[in-house]
Amino acid sequence: MSTMYIWEDKAWPNFTYDLSCVQETLYQYARETSSLAGGLSQVSEEMKEETGIDLMVLEALKTSEIEGEKLNVEEIRSSVRKQLGLSFNPKLTQDPKACGIATFMISVRETFKEKLSKKKLFEWHRMIFSGRKDPELGKWRTGQEPMQIVSGSIGHEIIHYEAPPSGCLDAEMENFIFWFNETDPMKGQKKIPGPVRAAITHLYFECIHPFFDGNGRIGRTLSEKALSQDLGHPVLLRLSTTIERHKKEYYRELSEASRGEMDITEWINYFVKTVYEAQLDSKKNIVFVLQKEKFWNNFGSYLNEQQEKVIRRIFKERVSGFEGGMSAQKYMKITECSKATATRDLTFPITWVR
């Protein structure tokens, strides 16, 4: 007997679920949302802007890595800064992939209040494949061959999922877009909790799989759009970063949820917890930004040029920190100074931090 996929169920797309298993997580999410807002209120506008840029850069990098595409983080950063009208390195804005994903991330954040539309989805699809000339860019897939997610070697393929035929896509996506816009909390309609709506959005979109490629990247950012609409401002979450850290679990949960019955309680449980984990990561990042700004305000004027260069290099590693700490050898390599200078500069901070 062939496997039934969720879209083949007569009840599709009327998902059912029980939220009792995520009530505590939803409560914690709401509490941390308030805490994050309080933390951000203490950050300067300049730092808020840099935090937003860092977020977009890391999300662009990680959402691409999930799909097996490696991009240069500094090229993405420079492309984001260019798009925002900020200073950038022209030498690092040549890769069309980096420019495209940067444009995509900015568009998603700047248009979070807008209704979702077929036109916008097509624009995003062209953005993430900037530089390519595929005939199916910016439109629903049209091939007659089944859209299958397959693993394994030739002759030993395992079919994990088969999406609806291309002939159904206009109707399926019309229904999806209507549902997404009708459940927008900014319209004042019956409200689905933000993380729950984000979970349904992602699964619903991925099950349809409307594009020949790029469905994962667009699907994850649609979840972030849903979260932003719930908050009323662009969400400060690194959702793709969290998903990439547990990529096998993500694909397993997505595969299981896309088969069989319409009850998606397990998927919602998984996804809501993933959103909450991403939120806790963001909290660490906000605390880091606050501490960094406090450091520069208190000690920036005491640093010589070499010390400032090293501190900026350490801060570049963000929450993860500088691997192995700082040593005289590392200091010498970063600043190209003598061992005596490195030792003196590393000892000097102790006298003014006390």
SVG drawing of the C-alpha trace seen along z (x, -y; Angstrom):
<svg xmlns="http://www.w3.org/2000/svg" viewBox="-12 -58 71 60">
<polyline fill="none" stroke="black" stroke-width="0.4" points="0.0,0.0 1.4,-3.4 2.1,-6.0 -0.6,-8.7 0.7,-12.2 -1.1,-14.8 -2.3,-16.8 -4.1,-13.6 -6.3,-13.6 -9.9,-14.6 -9.8,-17.1 -6.7,-18.9 -5.8,-21.7 -8.0,-21.7 -5.3,-20.9 -6.2,-19.8 -4.0,-20.1 -4.1,-20.2 -2.2,-23.1 -2.2,-21.8 1.3,-20.4 2.7,-23.8 0.9,-26.1 3.9,-26.3 6.3,-27.0 4.0,-29.7 3.9,-31.3 7.7,-31.3 7.9,-32.7 5.5,-35.6 7.5,-36.3 10.9,-36.4 9.3,-38.6 8.7,-41.2 12.2,-40.7 13.8,-41.2 11.8,-44.4 13.1,-45.7 16.7,-44.8 16.5,-46.5 15.1,-49.7 18.6,-50.1 20.5,-49.8 21.4,-52.8 19.8,-53.2 23.2,-52.5 23.6,-49.3 20.0,-48.3 20.8,-48.8 24.0,-46.7 22.1,-44.0 19.5,-43.8 22.2,-43.6 24.0,-40.8 20.7,-38.9 19.9,-39.2 23.5,-38.2 23.5,-35.1 20.0,-34.0 20.9,-34.4 24.0,-32.3 22.3,-29.6 19.1,-29.3 21.5,-28.8 23.6,-26.2 20.5,-24.2 20.1,-23.7 23.7,-22.8 24.8,-26.2 27.9,-27.8 28.1,-31.6 30.7,-34.1 29.5,-35.8 31.4,-39.0 30.0,-39.2 26.5,-38.9 27.2,-41.5 28.6,-44.0 25.6,-43.3 23.2,-44.0 24.9,-47.2 24.9,-48.3 21.1,-47.6 20.5,-49.7 22.6,-52.6 25.4,-52.1 29.1,-52.0 30.2,-48.7 33.2,-47.1 32.6,-47.2 35.0,-44.3 32.7,-42.2 29.5,-42.8 30.3,-40.9 28.7,-37.5 25.1,-37.5 24.1,-34.8 25.2,-36.9 23.6,-40.0 20.4,-38.1 20.0,-36.5 20.8,-39.9 18.1,-41.6 15.7,-38.8 16.3,-39.1 15.8,-42.8 12.6,-42.6 11.1,-40.1 11.8,-42.3 10.7,-45.6 7.4,-44.2 6.3,-42.1 3.1,-44.2 2.1,-43.7 -0.3,-41.1 1.3,-38.0 0.8,-37.8 1.8,-35.6 3.7,-38.6 5.7,-38.9 6.5,-35.2 7.7,-35.3 9.9,-38.3 11.5,-36.5 12.1,-33.5 14.0,-35.5 16.0,-37.2 17.3,-34.0 18.4,-32.7 19.9,-36.0 22.3,-35.5 20.6,-32.3 18.6,-32.0 16.4,-29.1 13.1,-29.3 11.1,-28.5 12.4,-31.3 9.7,-33.5 6.8,-31.2 5.2,-27.9 6.9,-24.7 5.4,-23.4 7.1,-20.1 5.0,-16.9 7.4,-14.8 6.4,-14.3 8.1,-16.7 9.8,-14.3 12.2,-14.6 14.6,-11.7 17.7,-10.4 20.0,-7.5 22.1,-6.4 20.8,-5.7 18.7,-2.5 18.3,-2.6 16.4,-5.9 14.2,-6.5 11.2,-8.7 10.6,-10.8 7.8,-13.0 5.9,-13.7 4.3,-17.1 1.0,-17.9 1.1,-17.9 2.1,-21.1 -1.5,-21.4 -2.8,-21.9 -0.5,-24.7 -2.5,-27.7 -5.4,-26.5 -3.3,-25.3 -1.3,-28.5 -4.4,-30.7 -5.8,-28.8 -2.5,-29.1 -2.2,-32.9 -5.8,-33.4 -5.3,-31.5 -2.1,-33.3 -3.7,-36.7 -6.9,-35.8 -5.0,-34.7 -2.9,-37.8 -3.2,-39.0 -2.7,-42.6 -6.2,-42.4 -7.8,-41.8 -9.2,-38.4 -9.4,-35.4 -5.8,-35.0 -3.7,-32.0 -0.6,-32.2 2.3,-33.6 4.6,-30.6 1.7,-28.2 0.8,-30.2 4.5,-30.2 4.5,-26.4 1.4,-25.9 2.7,-28.4 5.9,-26.5 4.4,-23.0 1.6,-24.2 3.9,-25.9 6.5,-23.0 3.8,-20.4 2.7,-22.3 6.3,-22.8 5.3,-25.3 8.8,-26.1 11.3,-23.9 13.8,-24.9 14.1,-27.4 11.0,-26.2 12.9,-25.7 14.4,-29.2 11.1,-30.9 9.2,-28.7 11.4,-29.5 11.2,-33.3 7.4,-33.0 7.5,-31.7 9.5,-34.7 7.0,-37.0 4.2,-35.3 6.2,-35.9 6.8,-39.5 3.1,-40.1 2.3,-38.7 4.8,-41.1 4.0,-44.1 7.7,-44.6 10.4,-42.6 11.2,-39.6 14.7,-39.4 15.1,-35.6 17.7,-33.5 15.3,-30.7 17.3,-29.3 20.4,-29.3 18.6,-27.2 17.1,-24.9 20.6,-24.4 22.0,-23.4 19.5,-20.5 19.1,-19.9 18.4,-16.1 15.7,-16.6 14.1,-19.3 14.0,-17.2 12.7,-14.2 9.9,-16.2 9.0,-17.7 8.9,-14.3 6.7,-12.8 4.3,-15.7 3.8,-15.7 2.5,-12.1 -0.8,-10.6 -3.4,-12.3 -4.3,-16.0 -3.4,-16.1 -0.2,-18.1 0.1,-18.4 3.6,-16.8 4.9,-19.2 3.5,-22.2 5.1,-20.9 8.5,-20.6 8.3,-23.9 7.1,-26.0 10.0,-24.7 12.4,-25.5 11.1,-29.1 11.5,-29.4 15.1,-28.1 15.8,-30.6 14.4,-33.3 16.7,-32.3 19.6,-32.5 18.5,-36.0 18.4,-37.0 22.0,-36.0 22.8,-38.1 21.0,-41.1 22.8,-40.7 26.1,-40.6 25.2,-43.8 24.4,-45.5 27.7,-44.4 29.7,-45.4 28.2,-48.9 28.8,-49.3 32.4,-48.2 33.1,-50.8 31.4,-53.5 33.5,-52.7 36.9,-51.7 37.0,-52.7 39.0,-55.8 41.7,-53.9 42.6,-51.6 45.5,-52.1 45.1,-51.3 46.4,-47.8 44.2,-46.9 41.2,-48.3 41.9,-46.2 42.1,-43.1 39.0,-43.8 37.0,-44.4 38.3,-41.1 37.2,-39.3 33.8,-41.0 33.4,-39.8 33.0,-36.2 30.0,-37.4 28.4,-35.2 30.4,-32.1 33.6,-33.9 37.2,-33.8 38.2,-30.2 40.9,-29.3 41.0,-32.8 43.6,-35.5 47.3,-34.8 50.4,-36.8 50.9,-34.8 47.4,-35.5 47.8,-39.2 51.0,-39.4 49.3,-37.8 46.3,-40.1 48.3,-43.3 51.7,-42.4 53.4,-43.7 56.4,-42.5 56.1,-40.0 57.0,-42.7 54.3,-45.0 51.8,-42.1 52.7,-41.2 52.5,-44.8 49.1,-45.4 47.6,-42.3 48.8,-43.1 47.7,-46.8 44.0,-46.2 44.2,-44.5 45.3,-47.8 42.2,-49.7 39.6,-46.9 40.3,-46.5"/>
</svg>
